[in-house]
Amino acid sequence: MRFLPVFLDLKAGPVVLIGAGELLRAKLRVLAAAGARIRVHAIDGNQDLGLSSDDAARIEIATGDPLTADLAGVIAIVCAGAGDVGVAMSARAKSLGLPVNVMDDLEHSSFIFPAIVDRGDVVVAVGTGGTSPVVARRVREKIEALLPARIGALAEFIGGFRKSINERIAEFPLRRRFWERVVDGPIGAAVLAGRKDEADAALKQISDPSAFARADKPDGSVALVGAGPGDPDLLTIKALRALQDADIVFHDELVSPEILDRIRRDTARIAVGRRVGKPGIGQDAINRRMIEAAQAGQRVVRLKGGDPFVFGRGGEEVEALRAAGIAYSIIPGITAGLGGAADFEVPLTYRHEATRITFLTAHKARDAETVDWSTLTDTKMTVVVYMGMTAAPAVRAGLFAAGRSPETPVGVFARVTRPDAQSAIGTLRDLPELVRQTNGGPAILIIGDVVRHAGSLRRQTPNQIISDLLDAAE
């Protein structure tokens, strides 16, 4: 490590910024966002720096020669687009013992600008020793995705109580345990969720901080997390954090291996879902196991394909958690209907063509028989059927009986958003055959005129495209 990460106290004095053009303005924006007082030497004479009224109060436009300017009280010097002036200024700064950065010039710099993640009181700096700012920015993007938006608020919240709590707990290890329980428990979760008043009241109710810190049994909780349709990059940031924090994950069988890989390595993983032809352990057993794990103080994630509240039995699980008095949260996911529509470019609504959407499930033929198909014959309605592969003949029969045209466009979209995703597009008359063409699920059926707009060839393999072209030639 050549460069030691340090944090400058921006209240200690001004930063001198020297340079020209967009490079100068870019560094000015960074320093202004950090709240620094800045003395700017625009060596190209262009003093139009595009400052906001708030920033202008902290920025001084200097007109003299930076090489002879008074540097008393200055805490650092930054040169961006300064050319030979930057090199000369570096020598002067080093002779005075002032930190100096000359942009893209390690030889003449005594400090470098990191890529910064700014969450208020929480600041993360990422550096590569000046060798690759692009790599540093990519690392920053990963960290941005992992850090809660209100992590700075959590640090500020703890700072407000830290002195009073530390005065009440003499032993340093016990202090640390106290704050770990606050950060990792319901109080910290409340702050991160924007419920600061609730967190404030809960912390003030702790009458004996030492006893709270010594408690052997931490508070457990359950997060119902939507995994989305399969592509791990479609996980929400909040879902990813939950997977990283979990002690145990109960997951559906259809959650993709790539998403399971995002779970922390030492987290217990238990498959509890069911697939076609396999019964699974049952919803009551899933509820019981989640509750038992939370009561034992574990952070539990119930990981579901798609969204927990779209044919995912999330409502049943919430009711069970409420009845047991378990703290829980709900993290939505991208449901398969939306994921498939995006993957195969099917606009579920389309001006003048489709103004309504209906989502329904038809896991088995008897499920399809219970649907009132007469309400789904409007040609301006897009119908999205989940788990409809087995029941495809019954779905077709129900729509036919209700009067839907056999020529209604239909798409079967299998394993949406995954690398092996596949589509088969035709008409309602051909629905069972379209299902057979997709080589297994899970799949959704999209029924309606909007299917005509699908990018149906985009996901086909070369062999499928050749086969289709040969069929067309015949």
N, C-alpha and C positions, 0 to 999 in steps of 0.2 A: 504494500500500500504506500504509494508515494505521497498522496494528498490526504491529510487528516481531516475528516469532516468536522467542522466547527460551525457555530451559529453566532453571527455578529449581532450585538445589541444595537439596533437601529436608532434607539433613542440617545445613544452616546454621542452622536455627531453626524454630519452630513457625509454622503458619498459623492465623490467627484466623478462625473461621467463625461468622457471626451470622445468625440467622433463625428460622424457625418452620415446623412442619408437614412435609409430604412434600418440599417444595422444599429445606428444610434437610437432610433425610435423604438426598436424592438427591445433593447436593453432598458430603455427608459420605462416601457410598460411593465417589465418584470419588476424593476425596483419600486415603481410607484405602487404596484399591486401589493408589494410587501410592506408598504407603509413607510418607506425610507424618506428622509429629507435629502434632496438631490441638488447638486450644483452642476449645471450643464454647460459645457463648452462645445458649441456647434462650430467646428472648425471650417465648415463650408459656408458659414454666414447665414444659413437658413434657420431662422428661429421659430418657424411655424412647426411646432412639435405635436400638434393635435391633442392638446391637453384638455382634460375636463376641468370644470371649475373647482371640483374637490381636489384634484391633483395639483392644480396650479398654485394652491396655497402652500404646498410643501416643496415647490421647485423654484430654484433661483436660476435665471438665465445669466451666465457670466459672459462678459465681452472681452476680457483681457486675454493675454497669452497664457495658456495653461502651464507652460514651462517655467513661468516666473510668478505664477499666482501664489497667494498665501495659502498654505495648506494646514495652518494651525487648526487643531480640533477635528480634522478630517479622519474618518475611520477606515476608508478604503478608496481605491481609485480603479475605475473601469474604463477601458478603451475599446471602442467598437467602431470599426471603419475609420480609424485614426491614422493609418499608414505609418510614416516615419515618425510622426508626432507621438504615436503610441509607444514606439521603441524608446524614444528619448524620455518619455514620461515614466516608462518602466524603470529606467536607470535612476531617475530622480527619486521615485517612490522608494526604491530599494535602499538608496542612500539614507533616506529618512526613516527607514524601518516601517513603512506603510504597506499593507497588503495591496497588491496590484494584479489586475487581470487584463491581459491583452487578448482580445478575442481571436481564437484559432491560432494562438502562438504560445505554446507551452514554454519555450525557451525564455520568454520575457515575462512570464506570469508566475506569481508566487501563490495564487489561489485560482481555482476554477469555479465556474458556475455549474451547479448540479441541475439535473432535472428535478423539479419540485412538485410534490403533492401537498397542497395546502388545504388543511381542514381546520382553520382557525388556530386553536392552541396546539393542535397536532400537526406537525410539519415533517414530511419525509423527504430527504435529499438523496438522490441517486446519481452516482458518478461512475465514470469509467476511466479515471485518470486522465481525462482529456482526449482519449484515443478515439472514442466513437460516441458523439452526442446522440446519434440516431438510436444506438442500442440503449443508451440511458433513457431516452424518451419511451422506447418500447417497454422497458422495465417499469417505468413510471405508469404507463397505461395499465399494466397488470396490477400494480398496487392500487391504482385508482379504483379498479373494479372490485378489489377485495375490501377496501376500507369503507365502513358505513359513512354515509353523508354527515351524520351527526356525531362522529367520533370526537371532533373538537369540542362539541357541546358537552360530551361526557367528561372530557378532561377538565373543562371549565367548571362543571358541576362538582367534581371531586375536589378541585382546588378551593372551592368555596367552603368545604367542610373539613379539609385536610388538617388544618391547624387545631381545630377544636377536638377532632377525633384523636389525633396523635397525642394531645395533652391528656387524654383519658386512657390511652393504652401505652404503658411504659416500654414493653418489650417490642423491639423492632420486628422480629419474625411474626409476632402476633398482629402488628399493624399491617404487615404485608398480606397476611391471610385475610384480615378484615376487608381490605380494599379489593382483593381478588374475589371475595364473595360478593361484594357490591357490583363490581364490573361484570362478573360472569353470571350474576343472578337476575331476578326480576327487576331490581332497582336499575341496574345498568340497561336492561332491555327496555324499560319504560323511557329512559332518557333517549335512547337511540330511536325509539318510536315517536318521539316528539311529545311525550307526556311528562314533562319536567316537573310540573306541580305534584303529580302523583308520586314521582320518585323522591321529591323533596320531603313530602309528608311521610313516606315509608322510611326514609333514612332517619328522620327526626324521631320516629317511634322506637328506634333501637335504644332501649334504656341502658343496656349493658353491652357496650361494644366488644369487650373482651370475651364475654360469653358467646356473642354472635360469631366472633372470629373462631372460637374453639368448637363450635357446633360441628359434630361429626357428619351430620347428614345434610348435604346441600339441597337447595330447592330444585326439584326436577321440573321439566316442562316438555311440551310436545309442539313441534312445528309441522303443520301439514303443508308439504312442499310440492308444487307442480314441477315436474321434470321436463315438461314440454314433449313434443312428439318424437324426439330421438337425437337430434343434433345437439351435442353438448354446448356449442357456442350460442344456442338459444336459451340456455339457462339464464334466469335473471341474476343480477348481482347479489340480491338478497338471498336467493336460493343457494348460490355458491357459498356464501358466508355460512348459511345454516349447515350445509354439508361439511364444511371445514370445522365447525364448532361441535358437531354432534358426537355423543358418546355411543349411540346405537342408532342404526337406520333400518327401519322396516320398509322394504321396497317391493314394488310390483315385479312380476316376472318379466314384463315387457319393457322395463326401464333398460335402456341400452347400456352395454358394457362401458362405452366411452363416458357416459354420465356417471356410472358407478366408480370410475377411476378418479372422479373429482372429489370423492369422499376421502377424508383424512385416513392415512394408512392404518392407524391403530384403532379405528372405529369398527365396532362390531356391525356386521351386515347380515340381515335375515330376510330371506325371500318369503313373502307371505301372500303374494297375489296368486291368481289362477289363470290358466290358459285354457283354450278350447280342449275339452276332453280330460282336463285335470281339475279336480275339485278345489284345491287349495285348502287352507286351514279354516276358512269361514270368517265372516265379519265379526261375530261375537268374540272369537278367539283373538283376532287382531286387536280389537278394542281392549280386551283384558290384558294382553301382553304390553300394549303401549302404556296403559294406566299403571301396571305393576312396575314397569321400568321407570316411569316418572316418579312414582311414589318412593322408589329406591334412590332418588336424587339424580337420575341420569337426564341428560339433555337428549331428547328423543326426536328423530325426524321420521315422519311417515311420508315416504317418497312415492309419488304417484305419476304415472305417465300422463301427459297433457296437463289439465288443470284439475285440482281436487274437487271443484264444485261443478264440473261438467261431466256427468256420468262417472264420477269418481268416488261416490259414497262419502265425500267429505262432510256433508251435512250430518250423516249418521254418526260419524266419528266425533264431530264437534259436540253433538248432544251427549254422547257417552262421556267425553272429557268434562263437560259442564257438570254432569250429574256426579262425577267423581271428585269435583273440586280441583281439577288439574289445570295449571296455567298453560295456555296454548296460544299459538299464533297461526296465521294463514298466509302463505306465500303463493300467489297465483302463478300459473304457468301458461305457456302458449298451448291452447287446445289443438287437437289434431286437425279439426276442421279449418282453422286459420292457418296452421302450418302447411297443410296440404294445398290450400288455395294459393298461398304464396309460392310454394315449391313448384307448382305446375301452372302458375300464372292464370288461375281461375278467379276472376273478380266475383265474389259472392253477391255483390250488388252491382248494378249497372244501370245508368240513367236510361229511363224509358223501357228497360227490359226486365230488371229485377229490383223490386223495391222492398222486399221482405225476405227474411231468412228464417227457416225453422230447423232446429237441431233435434234429432230424435235418435233413439237407440233401438235396434232390433237384433239382439244377440242370437235369438232362436226364432224359428218359424212362428211359434206361439206368441212371441213378443210382437211380431209384425201383425198377427191376427187381432191383437188388442188395440191397434192404432186406428183412429177414426180418419181414414184416408180421404174422406169427403171434404175435409178441411184443408187438404193439401193439393187441390187441383188447380189453383190459381196459377196461370202461366207466368205471372210476374213474381212468383215465390220460388226462391231457391231452397231446396230440401237437402240437408246434409244428414246422412245416416251413419251413425257410429256402429261398429261391430255388426255390420250388415252382410258380411260375405255368406255365412251359412244360410241366412234368411233371404237371400237375394230373390229366389223364385216367389216367395210370399210377398216381398216388397213390390215386385212387379205386378203380381196378381191383385194386390190391394189397390194400387194406383190405376190399373186397368179397370177394375170394377167401379172405381169412383169416377171414371171418365177421362183420366189423363191420357193424352195421345201416345200411341206406341212409338211415334217419331220424336218424342221428347229427348233432347240430348242428355246423356248420362256419362259420368266418368267414374272409374274405379281407381283409387289412388292408394297404392300399397306402400307401407314402410316409409311414409312421408318424412322428408328432411334427412333421411339416412343415405349413405352412399349407394345402397342397393334399391333405392326408391324406384317405383315402376308405375306406369299408368296404362289403362286401357280405356279408350273412349269410343262411344257408339251411341246407340239409342236405347230407350227403355225396353224395347222388344228384345234386345240382345243382352240384357243385363246379366243373366246367369253365365253366359259364355264369356262376357267381359271379366267376370270374377275369376273364371278358370285361367284366363290369360295372364293374370298377375302373379302367379306362382306363390301364393300364400300371403298371409297378412302379417301384422294387422293392417286393416285398410278402412278407408271411408268411402262412401258413395256420395257423389254430388249430382243432384238431379235438377235440371232446369236449363233454360236457354243460355245462361252464362257459360256453360261448358263449351260452347262453340268458340269461346275466346281463349281456351286453354293452349298453353305451349306444349302440346302433347308429345312432340318428338324429342324434346330437350332431355328427357330422362331415359330414353330408349338406348339400348346397347347397339353397337354396330350390326350385330347379327339380326336383331329385330328390325332395324331400319332396312337392311338388305332384303329381309323377308317381306316387309311391307311393300317395298318397291317392286319386287318380283310379282307379288299378288296383284299390284296395280297394273303391271305390264300385261298380265294375262287377261 
